[in-house]
Amino acid sequence: MSTQKVAAWSHAEEFVTPGAHVEEALRHGEELGARPVGNGVGAALQLLAAATGAKAVMEIGTGAGASGLWLLGGMPDDGILTTIDLETEHQRAARDAFAAAGFAHQRTRVIAGRALEVLPRMTDGAYDLVVVDADRQEYPDYVEQGARLLRKGGTLVLTWSDKEADPANRDPETRTLREVGRAIRERDDFVTALLPVGEGLLVAVKR
Ligand SMILES: C[S@@+](CC[C@H](N)C(=O)[O-])C[C@H]1O[C@@H](n2cnc3c(N)ncnc32)[C@H](O)[C@@H]1O
């Protein structure tokens, strides 16, 4: 890859800078070991929420709330973010982050539990945007749940990994991502692209 390309990628990552509340959530997320999304991914999530006018967003993997703050930043004022995490400490941090950023508590539903136990209780076709950033081994099941939860025209977003691009990487997590990518790409009911932001964002729109 040319040095110019690397510089352009790095420039794109820093093009939209996070606000103070996202910065704080990033710090807290790092402290808790919750791997918050970086700038490029956060800005892209905000953009996707705004572009789709997403009023009902489902997030799997709340962390300390960094990605949630980016999403809320792009959603309309009456949009509601539903977000699931199994770690109560992460959830507490996210709730504090949403409140500190001035989002009314009715704008967020922070649900405690394992995603695959919580998701089946959620309504079919009720979501405009589903964002997945949790256990990579469970991605195939999150995709199935996401496909069910999305309305027609809704958007599924999966955070990705640089490792997936290199066939030499054959650890279980990378292999699962590779299989998920292949499976979504082949589905007729989704239009898919892998966006090169951060470690990648797999975006699929439900036809
Ligand atoms: C990469 S972090 C999410 C970071 C967050 N999206 C952000 O940008 O701040 C992954 C999160 O998923 C949660 N998680 C992992 N496995 C889960 C599961 N099976 N169900 C629900 N949450 C899970 C972890 O507790 C962790 O907070």
PDBQT file of the ligand as one rigid body, heavy atoms in Angstrom, charges set to zero:
ROOT
HETATM    1  C1  LIG A 301     -16.421  -4.216  21.723  1.00  0.00    +0.000 C 
HETATM    2  S1  LIG A 301     -17.367  -3.971  23.166  1.00  0.00    +0.000 S 
HETATM    3  C2  LIG A 301     -18.596  -2.809  22.654  1.00  0.00    +0.000 C 
HETATM    4  C3  LIG A 301     -18.066  -1.418  22.559  1.00  0.00    +0.000 C 
HETATM    5  C4  LIG A 301     -19.130  -0.387  22.293  1.00  0.00    +0.000 C 
HETATM    6  N1  LIG A 301     -19.891  -0.702  21.094  1.00  0.00    +0.000 N 
HETATM    7  C5  LIG A 301     -18.487   0.979  22.190  1.00  0.00    +0.000 C 
HETATM    8  O1  LIG A 301     -18.136   1.401  21.089  1.00  0.00    +0.000 OA
HETATM    9  O2  LIG A 301     -18.294   1.601  23.236  1.00  0.00    +0.000 OA
HETATM   10  C6  LIG A 301     -18.291  -5.444  23.250  1.00  0.00    +0.000 C 
HETATM   11  C7  LIG A 301     -19.349  -5.440  24.321  1.00  0.00    +0.000 C 
HETATM   12  O3  LIG A 301     -20.183  -6.567  24.115  1.00  0.00    +0.000 OA
HETATM   13  C8  LIG A 301     -20.533  -7.118  25.349  1.00  0.00    +0.000 C 
HETATM   14  N2  LIG A 301     -20.864  -8.535  25.116  1.00  0.00    +0.000 N 
HETATM   15  C9  LIG A 301     -20.013  -9.543  24.826  1.00  0.00    +0.000 A 
HETATM   16  N3  LIG A 301     -20.695 -10.680  24.629  1.00  0.00    +0.000 NA
HETATM   17  C10 LIG A 301     -22.007 -10.383  24.789  1.00  0.00    +0.000 A 
HETATM   18  C11 LIG A 301     -23.210 -11.141  24.713  1.00  0.00    +0.000 A 
HETATM   19  N4  LIG A 301     -23.196 -12.433  24.429  1.00  0.00    +0.000 N 
HETATM   20  N5  LIG A 301     -24.383 -10.499  24.933  1.00  0.00    +0.000 NA
HETATM   21  C12 LIG A 301     -24.410  -9.161  25.224  1.00  0.00    +0.000 A 
HETATM   22  N6  LIG A 301     -23.294  -8.398  25.307  1.00  0.00    +0.000 NA
HETATM   23  C13 LIG A 301     -22.112  -8.991  25.091  1.00  0.00    +0.000 A 
HETATM   24  C14 LIG A 301     -19.308  -6.890  26.239  1.00  0.00    +0.000 C 
HETATM   25  O4  LIG A 301     -19.676  -6.893  27.608  1.00  0.00    +0.000 OA
HETATM   26  C15 LIG A 301     -18.791  -5.554  25.742  1.00  0.00    +0.000 C 
HETATM   27  O5  LIG A 301     -19.282  -4.489  26.527  1.00  0.00    +0.000 OA
ENDROOT
TORSDOF 0
